[in-house]
């Protein structure tokens, strides 16, 4: 039986610097960590890390607090 990615779990957390935001997008088969510098505008997004096992992530990055839509837009859970 083939597995599909489906909808990701998304975790958004403030970074150490006031203008940085960390975003983890995780599926059952892989995950990506992005860093966004809000002071730099929309082009200041970079992939900071990636992996294939959810166990590689610390627990706080496995606790989804946001969602991604089919176009890639993110919204915090409310």
Residue frames as qw, qx, qy, qz and C-alpha x, y, z in Angstrom:
[[0.000, 0.889, 0.459, 0.000, 0.00, 0.00, 0.00],
 [0.418, 0.426, -0.014, 0.802, 1.46, 3.37, -1.01],
 [0.300, -0.668, -0.422, 0.535, 1.70, 6.15, 1.55],
 [0.269, 0.738, 0.223, 0.578, 1.02, 9.75, 0.65],
 [0.272, 0.171, -0.363, 0.874, 2.21, 12.88, 2.39],
 [0.256, -0.730, -0.634, -0.013, -1.25, 14.26, 3.14],
 [0.105, -0.925, -0.032, -0.363, -1.59, 17.47, 5.14],
 [0.528, 0.267, -0.533, 0.605, 1.47, 18.48, 7.16],
 [0.497, -0.747, -0.352, 0.266, 1.66, 19.36, 10.81],
 [0.346, 0.663, -0.060, 0.661, 2.96, 22.92, 11.15],
 [0.561, -0.642, -0.311, 0.420, 4.69, 24.45, 14.16],
 [0.263, 0.755, -0.003, 0.601, 5.43, 28.18, 14.30],
 [0.633, -0.627, -0.254, 0.377, 7.64, 29.56, 17.08],
 [0.075, 0.984, -0.158, 0.046, 9.42, 32.87, 17.68],
 [0.780, 0.303, -0.314, 0.449, 13.17, 32.78, 17.28],
 [0.590, -0.410, -0.297, 0.629, 15.76, 34.10, 19.71],
 [0.149, -0.044, 0.136, 0.979, 15.96, 37.38, 17.80],
 [0.316, 0.449, 0.470, -0.691, 12.78, 39.47, 17.86],
 [0.487, 0.509, -0.246, -0.666, 12.47, 39.48, 14.08],
 [0.223, 0.253, -0.910, -0.241, 13.08, 35.76, 13.47],
 [0.810, -0.027, 0.234, -0.537, 10.36, 33.11, 13.24],
 [0.087, -0.268, 0.948, 0.149, 10.95, 29.37, 13.04],
 [0.787, 0.175, 0.005, -0.591, 8.54, 27.20, 11.07],
 [0.219, -0.213, 0.947, 0.095, 8.57, 23.40, 11.01],
 [0.751, 0.227, -0.162, -0.599, 6.48, 21.64, 8.37],
 [0.199, -0.308, 0.927, -0.073, 6.29, 17.91, 9.07],
 [0.808, 0.083, -0.323, -0.485, 4.70, 14.91, 7.41],
 [0.932, -0.274, 0.221, -0.085, 4.93, 11.27, 8.42],
 [0.909, 0.247, 0.096, 0.322, 7.78, 10.73, 5.94],
 [0.546, 0.253, -0.049, 0.797, 9.84, 13.95, 6.20],
 [0.218, -0.884, -0.315, 0.269, 10.13, 17.41, 7.74],
 [0.461, 0.503, 0.038, 0.730, 11.58, 20.84, 6.91],
 [0.353, -0.709, -0.310, 0.525, 12.62, 23.67, 9.23],
 [0.343, 0.684, 0.218, 0.606, 12.43, 27.19, 7.83],
 [0.335, -0.495, -0.280, 0.751, 13.71, 30.44, 9.30],
 [0.195, 0.780, 0.404, 0.437, 11.98, 33.68, 8.39],
 [0.330, -0.235, -0.217, 0.888, 13.49, 37.10, 9.15],
 [0.123, 0.810, 0.572, -0.040, 10.48, 39.40, 9.31],
 [0.163, -0.797, 0.069, 0.578, 12.76, 42.46, 9.22],
 [0.251, -0.301, 0.651, 0.650, 14.02, 41.43, 5.77],
 [0.562, 0.344, -0.147, -0.738, 10.67, 41.01, 4.01],
 [0.920, 0.156, 0.142, -0.329, 9.20, 38.12, 1.99],
 [0.731, 0.528, -0.428, 0.060, 12.50, 37.08, 0.40],
 [0.055, -0.602, 0.688, -0.402, 14.11, 36.34, 3.79],
 [0.914, -0.164, 0.217, -0.301, 12.97, 32.70, 4.06],
 [0.323, 0.547, -0.770, -0.052, 15.57, 29.94, 4.16],
 [0.929, -0.163, -0.316, -0.105, 15.55, 26.20, 4.74],
 [0.244, -0.755, 0.538, -0.285, 17.51, 25.74, 7.98],
 [0.253, -0.269, 0.925, -0.091, 17.26, 21.93, 8.25],
 [0.782, 0.099, -0.266, -0.554, 15.43, 18.90, 6.95],
 [0.220, -0.298, 0.913, -0.169, 15.05, 15.28, 7.89],
 [0.506, -0.006, -0.728, -0.462, 13.16, 12.05, 7.37],
 [0.469, -0.331, -0.796, 0.191, 12.16, 10.96, 10.88],
 [0.321, -0.794, -0.177, -0.484, 9.82, 12.93, 13.13],
 [0.796, -0.527, -0.175, 0.242, 11.81, 11.60, 16.10],
 [0.592, 0.197, -0.038, 0.781, 14.68, 13.84, 14.94],
 [0.091, -0.660, -0.109, -0.738, 12.63, 16.88, 15.99],
 [0.047, 0.048, -0.680, 0.730, 12.48, 18.12, 19.59],
 [0.019, 0.501, 0.848, -0.173, 9.06, 17.64, 21.21],
 [0.102, 0.645, 0.241, -0.718, 8.18, 21.35, 20.94],
 [0.199, 0.388, -0.513, -0.739, 8.55, 21.14, 17.15],
 [0.108, -0.144, -0.953, -0.243, 6.24, 18.13, 16.97],
 [0.062, 0.559, 0.682, -0.468, 3.35, 19.96, 18.65],
 [0.188, 0.414, 0.510, 0.731, 1.53, 21.53, 15.69],
 [0.035, -0.580, -0.450, 0.679, 0.06, 24.96, 16.41],
 [0.287, 0.536, -0.210, -0.766, -0.72, 26.03, 12.86],
 [0.725, 0.336, 0.601, 0.010, -2.05, 24.65, 9.58],
 [0.091, -0.325, 0.539, 0.772, -1.09, 24.90, 5.92],
 [0.677, 0.488, 0.266, -0.483, -3.68, 25.25, 3.17],
 [0.841, 0.298, 0.407, 0.197, -3.46, 23.65, -0.28],
 [0.454, 0.846, -0.022, 0.278, -1.66, 26.75, -1.64],
 [0.666, 0.131, -0.366, 0.636, 0.98, 26.77, 1.09],
 [0.186, -0.666, 0.093, -0.716, -0.53, 29.56, 3.17],
 [0.423, -0.103, -0.772, 0.463, -0.07, 29.23, 6.92],
 [0.415, -0.626, -0.102, -0.652, -2.53, 30.11, 9.69],
 [0.003, 0.249, -0.786, 0.566, -2.02, 29.80, 13.43],
 [0.360, -0.415, -0.833, -0.073, -4.50, 27.54, 15.22],
 [0.182, -0.387, 0.149, -0.891, -7.01, 29.52, 17.15]]
